[in-house]
């Protein structure tokens, strides 16, 4: 959007929004703010849908460890530091500090991309779409922390994750989960006192 608007290939919608008395309060503020940030304060498009993810966490595990739970506005590095503090035990008694997902353990390419600003900041290709950018220092730095957490078993390995997709969140052995895992806290065999933070 920035490129198109800077080349005058898009027309701002602000005047049309006022003219039609469209209520922007009907949109999630974060969505409007993101759109404006892409258009230097002006609105060049409106999104009928959007996707986001949240961090779900087990309040009891944080309380047991006497560690303050994550809060809004935390950086990923701060969340990863909390995760390291929560890791304890081993085998069936292991408590993991964080999991990107519980469908196979480990860390995926898209998990790393999402936790470093998403596709708009961590591009796979350059702006021209001609050269891959994954062999850059930015990407190497982005991988460094998750890989270390994986090696330290702060993030569970595939063999640590049972067949049940909701295992670790429903049995209370993971302190914090990234997207898609809320049902494990809400509807697991043993419901847990969980919190959630919207992060993008």
N, C-alpha and C positions, 0 to 999 in steps of 0.2 A: 504494500500500500504506500509506503514512504516513497519508493522509487517512482511509482505511477503519479502520485500527487506532486512530487517535485518536478516532474516533466509536464505538468498541467494536463495530464491525461484523465484526471478525475476531477469532478466538481464537488465542492463541499455541500453537504446536505443541511447545514445549520439553518439557513434561511427557509428552506422547505419545511423543516421540522417546526420552526416558529409559525410559518404560514398556515400549516395544517393543524397547529396546536397539539402536536404529538407530545404526550407526556413521557419524558425519558425516565421518570420514576418507575415506570412499568418494567424497566430493564434492571438487571443486577448492576449496582454501581461499579463493581470491579470490571464488568464487561465494557461499560461506557468509558471508564478511565483508560482501559487498554486500547480501545479504538481511538480515543483522543490522543493517546501517547504516540500512536502510529501516524497521526495526521497533524503533528505539531499543534495540538489543541483543538483542531477542527474535526468534524465528523465526516468521513468520506464513505462510510458504509455502516449498515446496522446488521447485526448477526441475529437471525431468527432462532438459532440454536447455538450452544457452546458446550464444551466438555471441560470438566474440572476433576480434580482428585483431592483426596483428603488424607490426612495422617490420623489413623485410629490408634489409640493407646490404652493400655490396661492400667487403670488408676491404682489397683491394688498392688501390682508389682512395684510401682514407683513408691507407694506408701510403705511397703515392706522394706524396701531398700533405703528408706528415708532420703529419697532424692526427689526434688521438685519436678513435676511433669513438664512436658513441652508446653510452650505458650505461643500465641499468635506472634508472627513476625520473626520467629527464630530462623536462622540460616540453616542450610543443610549440614554444614560443619558442626553447628551447635547441637543439632539433633543427633548426628553421628557420635559426638562426644558423650551425650547422654546414653546412647546405646552401649557404648563401651563400658560405662559405669554400671549398667544393669546386667551385663553378662556374668553368669555364675553357673556353677554345677557342671555336670557332664552326663552323657548318655541319657537315660530316661529322666534324670533330674535336672537336665540342662535348662537354663533360662537364657533365651537369646534376646539381645538388645534391640534388634530391628530386622524386619524382613520386607523386601520389596514386593514379594508375592509368596504364596504358599502352594503353588502348583508344581514345584520342582526344586525349590530352593535356589540359592545362588543369585547372580546379578545378570541382568540382560542389558543389551545395548540401549534399549529404549528406556530402561530404568535410569541409566546414567544420563542419558539425554534429558529426561524429564527433571531430574534432580539438579540440573545445571542450567535451568532457564528455558528448557523446552526447545522445540525445533527452530524457533525464531532467533535464539541465541547460539545454539550449538548446531550449526548447519552441517549436513552430510556432504553437500556440494557447495562450491563457491557460487556467488551471485549469478554468474553466467551459466551455471549448470554444467560446466565442462570439466571441472577438476574436483576430485574428492578431497575433503578437508579432515578426514578422520585420522590422518597421520601427522597431526600437528601437536604442538605443546599443549594447547588448550584441551584437546581431547585426552592427551596423556595424563594431564593433571586431573581431569574429571574422573578418569578411571582409577587413579591412585588410591583414594580413600576407600571406595567400595571394595576394591581388591584386597586391601589390607584388612578390612572388617571381615571379609570372607575367609581369609587365611587364619584370622584369629578366632573364627567361629562365633563372632558377634552376630553375623548373618548366617543362618543355618544352611548347611549343604543339602544337596538333593537327597542323600541317604538319611538325613535327619528328619526329612519331611515324610509323614505317613501318607497312605493313599487318599485319606479323606482330605478334600480340598479345604476344609475348615479346621483341620487338626490343631495347628499351633495356636490359633486365636481362640478356638473354643475350649481348649484345655488349659489356657492361661499361661502357656510357656513362652510367649513372645510379648515383649513390652510394647512395641509399636509396629504398626503396619502401614505401608503406603496405600495405593488405591485398591479398590474392589474387594477389600477384605472385611468391610463393616459387618456383613451378615454373621461372621464368626463371633463377633462380640454380641450382636443383637439376638441371634437365634441359635447359638450353639447349644450343645447339650447342657453345659453349665454356663448360664448367663453371667457376664462379667461387668463390673462397673467400669465403663469405658468412656473416654472422651474423644473428641475429634476436632481437627483443625483443617480448615479449607486452605489449600496452598497453591492453587493455580488451575 
